[in-house]
Amino acid sequence: MDRAIVGQKLEANRAAAQRSLDLTKFRLEQLIESYSHMSRSLAVAQLFETEEEFQMLAQMLRDNNPSIVNIARSQNFIITDVHPVEPNRDLLGYDYREDPQQLASVQRALDSQETVIVGPMILLQGRLGLLLRNAQPGPDNVVGNIVLDFNRILTEAGMETEPHVFASSARIEDADTRKRVVFGAETIWSDSPVLAELALGDVRLELAKTPAGGWKTDTAHRPVLILTTAVLVLIALFGVNYAQRLIVERAEARRQLMDAIESIHDGFVIFDRQDQLVLCNQKYRDFFKASSNLIVPGTTFEAILRDEVEQGQYPEAKGREEEWITERLELHANPHAQTEIELADGCWLKVSESQTSNGSTVGIRTDITKLKKALQTAEEAVGAKTEFINNMNHELRAPLSVILGYVAFLRKVELYPQYKALRDALETDAKLVQLLDDFKGVIVNQATKSEASGKHLLELINSVLDWAKLSSGNVELHIETVKLDNLLNELGEEFRPAAEEKGLRLEVLAEPVSIKGDPLRLRQIFVNLLNNAIKFTDSGFITISAAKNAAAALVTVEDSGRGIPGDQLNMIFDRFIQVGANHKGQTGTGLGLAITKNLVQLHGGQISVSSTYGEGSTFQVMFTSDTPSFGDTRAQAREKTNTVENDTQAV
Amino acid sequence: MSDSKQVVHVDDDEDILTITRMSLELVGEFEVTQFSSAQDALDNLTGLQPDLLLLDVMMPDMDGPELLSELRKRPEFRGTPVVFMTAKAESSFQNSQACESALACITKPFDPFALPEQLKSLLESAV
């Protein structure tokens, strides 16, 4: 082979080796820069305020970067956090000031705010390690440390890539100018290797490469070499870029998450599976200012709660502190708890707590003071309205009792002893007797009209007050077993005179039916229907019937009255709608059927109407039961229970 | 004297006292002794052994149920039947313990022509 050609090949081989080595050096610098960035992140205290957060992030970094041996963080020169914890537990509490060399590098990191590189040095495990240290000067002087497996870093940088192509070695020269091979075979250094060097803190690192089989002139490997080099460059560039992007993205995601938690208008808190506080936002701290010294990571929920109770934060707990704490802790242990709590400053909080899959508890504290106050005001208004209704009920009925009482006697004026005496005195004078009888006729006539008006007024008052009570939900049912057949027969007797006065035939056809209901209110329902039937029927009949089947009890009030026009049928149960409003002589509030419907519904029943205009109407009231086992046995068993129920069960 | 039943009636409303007296004496055949307050009744009931106590529920100094519990402390009234009268159509009173212990709770306004018959049948049912 021509010497010149041999020389060219040799030169080409050296150039390829040099490019490979330069690439390794570049990757190593990138890796150190990347790890420096991580170390810098560790020093930024606000990113992870708690031990758990630190461990979480450190674990994540180690999982993604196997070259990391351990991670530590110190505050004011004392190591506060290490990861992994177990093999490094002794480091916790270590004071850098005990070792002048350590103190010097920590101080340098604080002063320069640049990455300080310490090592390579021999680690406890016998490996060679490289320490990257960054600091954040401030009240806590936080320092972040990452210790790297030096050999692994070199491998990661490409020192062992394609070992059949290149042999690599690294040696360091420390401050004493002693050179020590730390990677690869020592013989490489005597085989005219291509060289590269870089500074690692106070240490100079030399890298060397030779072809795996020495400096041969054979060019057969050249294409392989070029291809390998290209592949390595691409892999390296991708790897470094990916690692950097990952770190930046994670830091950004965490920052965004913390920002989001802080921007929540509600108090936000997380307790870990040991029920120790992990993190909370400022709003949460604001709610419990009196216990702020305890609202720090690591404090248990119970410890914070007890302190809050001791500080008198919960008016509801006063006088029964232990009992209240027990109840609150039980609620806290519930995976989906919700409650409302009043604080000493009058603030009301809605407390929502739920447990995550890993056993942590996430809590939200929402200020519902305005809502509570609005509710309180509304309740007071309802209370005032109820009181007003009750007072009006009494105040209106009392004078009406007097009016109707006296008017009733004026209609029977002959009962007055004074009248009797006068008539006896005038008995001899027929003319005077006639005049007296005429006068009595006038009094009776006017008293009759007054009584009718008084009764109508009473009916109106009853309707309006009833409607007011029903519409504000103030009607309580006093449930007992009611024999509908008995009730309807009684009503038949009561209403028959009025019906007959109009020439109507009133019939009751009731088979034995019992239901659960309020006897007074049930009576009111059927009185309303019968009153209407008599009022709007001018000739013919009124029939009341009661029947039952397996699923329902049915009461029907049928009349041969004037009926309801089709266009009014669907609105007659609406309030203020007066059936037959156009007819003369019929007056009312238009509340009767609305009240009736409301009372039926309050009993869990349904009311319906069918009518043919000019021929009559049929009202049907149906009381259903969820359990279709009707029978008198159950009726007897339930009799005399004074519980208030909202639905009536036919039995 | 006749077989007419004796009623002690207590109500703070003078007009109701008048109407009730007319009802029970002119329409019915009761003998009525009336008091316009619970205290008046407690002070002056001594010596009377009525067949029926007819008590207003709402009175200013002492209400009907309170008056009844005071009267029940006296041996002569321990078993006297009682009927309450109230202007409150409230079912809460109709379902109260006091009302449960009475023969009936009559709601005002009442029909003065029906009241005597009503009381008579209540007294018969109580025997």
Interface residues (C-beta under 8 A of the other chain):
Chain A: N390 N393 H394 R397 A398 L400 S401 V402 I403 L404 G405 Y406 A408 F409 K412 L415 Y416 P417 G454 L458 N462 L465 E476 H478 D518 L520 R521 N642
Chain B: D13 D15 I16 I19 M22 S23 L26 V27 M58 A87 K88 A89 E90 S91 S92 Q94 N95 K108 P109 F110 D111 P112 F113
